[in-house]
Amino acid sequence: MKLRHLALPLLASLALLTACSKEESAGAGGTSASAVDTTPIAAAQALEVLTAQGKGFTAGSLMSANAVYVLFDPQCPHCSHLWEASLPLHGKVKFVWLPVSLLNAKSTPQGAAIMTAINPVEAMTAHEKSLLAGQGGISASSSITPEVEAAIKANTVLLDRLGATSVPFVVAKNLRTGAVVTSAGSLSTEALGNFLGL
């Protein structure tokens, strides 16, 4: 009986270790509610909506017809771990990384810097290594073009519309089942491969 009482708090704390949530950053990087579509997105339509409305950068197998969308906050260490876990799968999968502004004031400038870099994959790799080393990520100018800032805000609204409460948030089609699948939190390379049906 005592073991059961210990297991529940342990499982809850492990869930917190794999994702960064909105509750951890109340008020950070908020979006304007005016003229914003807040209609929930059904899981079955998630890929279609992200393909049409999401803005980010592509990494991995660019010729792959099946894209995997990852909504991430540049300040989230769990997103960094997912980036690292995705690297061995880049030869098989096309990942589309969509920056959101959820955690703090650095989120939008760093997301913009990565999105607009000459080589976003190199910029993301350098950023995530810096973040995991406790150095806060790449330095980024707070001067962002209105179009890029609007894209990051729109990605953040998409995260809300998907019903996600934490990042990283992954949306993909499982190659084995054909079903649209979603996952909140970081995954190991093996778990990510299984999730994607590789």
C-alpha positions in Angstrom: 0.0 0.0 0.0 2.8 2.4 0.9 4.5 1.6 -2.4 1.4 2.6 -4.3 1.2 6.0 -2.5 4.9 6.6 -3.5 4.4 5.5 -7.1 1.8 8.1 -8.0 3.8 11.2 -7.0 6.9 9.6 -8.6 5.0 9.1 -11.9 3.7 12.7 -11.8 7.2 14.1 -11.2 8.6 12.0 -14.1 5.9 13.5 -16.4 7.1 16.9 -15.4 10.7 16.0 -16.3 9.9 15.3 -19.9 8.1 18.4 -21.0 7.8 22.2 -20.3 4.3 23.3 -19.6 2.3 26.5 -19.8 1.7 26.4 -16.1 5.4 26.7 -15.5 5.5 29.9 -17.4 2.2 31.6 -16.8 2.0 34.8 -18.8 5.2 34.3 -20.8 5.1 35.1 -24.5 1.3 35.5 -24.5 -0.6 36.0 -27.6 -3.3 38.6 -28.4 -6.9 37.2 -28.3 -8.2 39.6 -30.9 -9.0 38.2 -34.4 -7.3 34.9 -33.4 -8.9 31.6 -34.4 -9.2 29.6 -31.2 -11.3 26.7 -32.7 -9.9 23.4 -31.3 -8.2 21.2 -33.9 -9.3 17.6 -33.9 -6.4 15.1 -33.9 -7.5 13.7 -37.3 -7.1 17.2 -38.9 -3.9 18.2 -37.0 -1.4 17.3 -39.8 -3.5 19.1 -42.4 -3.8 22.3 -40.3 -0.1 22.3 -39.4 0.9 21.7 -43.0 -1.2 24.7 -44.1 -0.6 27.1 -41.2 2.6 26.1 -39.3 5.8 28.1 -40.0 9.2 26.7 -39.1 12.1 24.9 -40.6 12.7 21.5 -42.0 15.4 19.0 -40.9 16.1 15.5 -41.9 15.0 13.7 -45.1 13.7 16.6 -47.1 12.2 14.3 -49.8 10.1 12.3 -47.4 6.4 12.7 -48.1 5.4 12.1 -44.5 6.3 15.1 -42.3 6.6 15.0 -38.6 5.7 18.3 -36.9 7.4 19.3 -33.6 6.1 22.4 -31.8 8.9 23.5 -29.5 10.0 26.4 -27.3 13.7 27.4 -27.8 14.0 27.7 -24.0 12.7 24.2 -23.2 15.4 21.7 -22.2 13.1 18.8 -23.0 12.8 20.1 -26.6 16.6 20.1 -26.7 16.6 16.4 -25.7 14.0 15.6 -28.4 16.2 17.4 -31.0 19.1 15.3 -29.9 17.0 12.1 -30.1 15.7 13.0 -33.6 19.2 13.4 -35.1 19.7 9.6 -35.8 16.4 9.6 -37.6 17.1 12.4 -40.0 18.1 10.0 -42.7 14.6 8.5 -42.6 12.2 11.2 -41.5 11.4 14.8 -42.5 10.9 16.9 -39.3 9.3 20.3 -39.4 10.2 22.3 -36.3 7.7 25.0 -35.4 8.9 27.5 -32.7 6.4 28.7 -30.2 6.7 31.4 -27.5 5.7 29.8 -24.2 8.3 30.0 -21.6 10.0 33.4 -21.4 11.2 36.5 -23.2 14.0 34.7 -24.9 11.7 32.2 -26.7 10.6 34.5 -29.6 14.0 36.0 -30.4 15.7 32.7 -30.3 12.9 31.0 -32.4 13.2 33.8 -34.9 17.0 33.5 -35.1 16.8 29.8 -35.7 14.0 30.2 -38.3 15.8 32.9 -40.3 19.3 31.5 -40.1 21.1 30.7 -43.3 21.3 27.0 -42.1 18.5 26.5 -39.5 19.6 22.9 -38.7 23.1 24.2 -37.8 21.7 27.0 -35.8 19.3 24.7 -34.0 22.1 22.2 -33.2 24.3 25.0 -31.8 21.4 26.4 -29.8 20.4 23.1 -28.3 24.0 22.2 -27.3 24.3 25.6 -25.6 20.9 25.2 -23.8 21.8 21.7 -22.6 25.1 23.0 -21.4 23.3 25.5 -19.2 24.4 28.5 -21.3 20.9 29.7 -22.2 21.1 29.0 -25.9 22.2 31.2 -28.8 22.2 34.9 -28.5 19.4 36.5 -30.5 18.4 40.1 -31.4 15.2 41.3 -29.9 14.6 43.1 -33.3 12.4 40.7 -35.2 10.6 41.3 -38.4 6.8 41.5 -37.9 6.2 38.6 -40.3 8.5 36.2 -38.3 7.1 37.4 -34.9 3.5 36.8 -36.3 4.5 33.3 -37.5 5.8 32.4 -34.0 2.7 33.8 -32.4 0.5 31.8 -34.8 2.4 28.6 -34.0 1.8 29.3 -30.3 -2.0 29.6 -31.1 -1.8 26.4 -33.0 -0.3 24.7 -30.0 -3.3 25.9 -27.9 -5.8 24.8 -30.5 -4.3 21.3 -30.6 -5.1 21.1 -26.9 -1.4 20.8 -25.9 -0.4 21.9 -22.5 3.4 21.4 -22.8 6.2 21.2 -25.3 7.7 19.5 -27.1 4.5 18.5 -28.9 4.8 16.1 -31.8 2.2 15.5 -34.5 2.8 12.8 -37.1 1.3 9.9 -39.1 2.4 6.5 -37.8 3.9 4.8 -40.8 2.7 1.3 -39.7 -0.9 2.2 -38.8 -1.6 5.3 -40.9 -3.1 7.0 -37.9 -2.4 10.6 -36.9 -0.6 10.4 -33.6 0.4 13.1 -31.1 2.9 13.0 -28.2 3.7 15.6 -25.5 7.2 15.5 -24.0 10.6 14.3 -24.9 11.2 10.8 -26.3 14.3 8.7 -26.7 15.4 7.9 -30.2 14.0 4.4 -29.9 10.7 5.6 -28.5 10.5 8.3 -31.2 11.1 5.7 -33.9 8.4 3.4 -32.4 6.0 6.3 -32.1 6.5 7.2 -35.8 6.1 3.5 -36.8 9.6 3.2 -38.3 
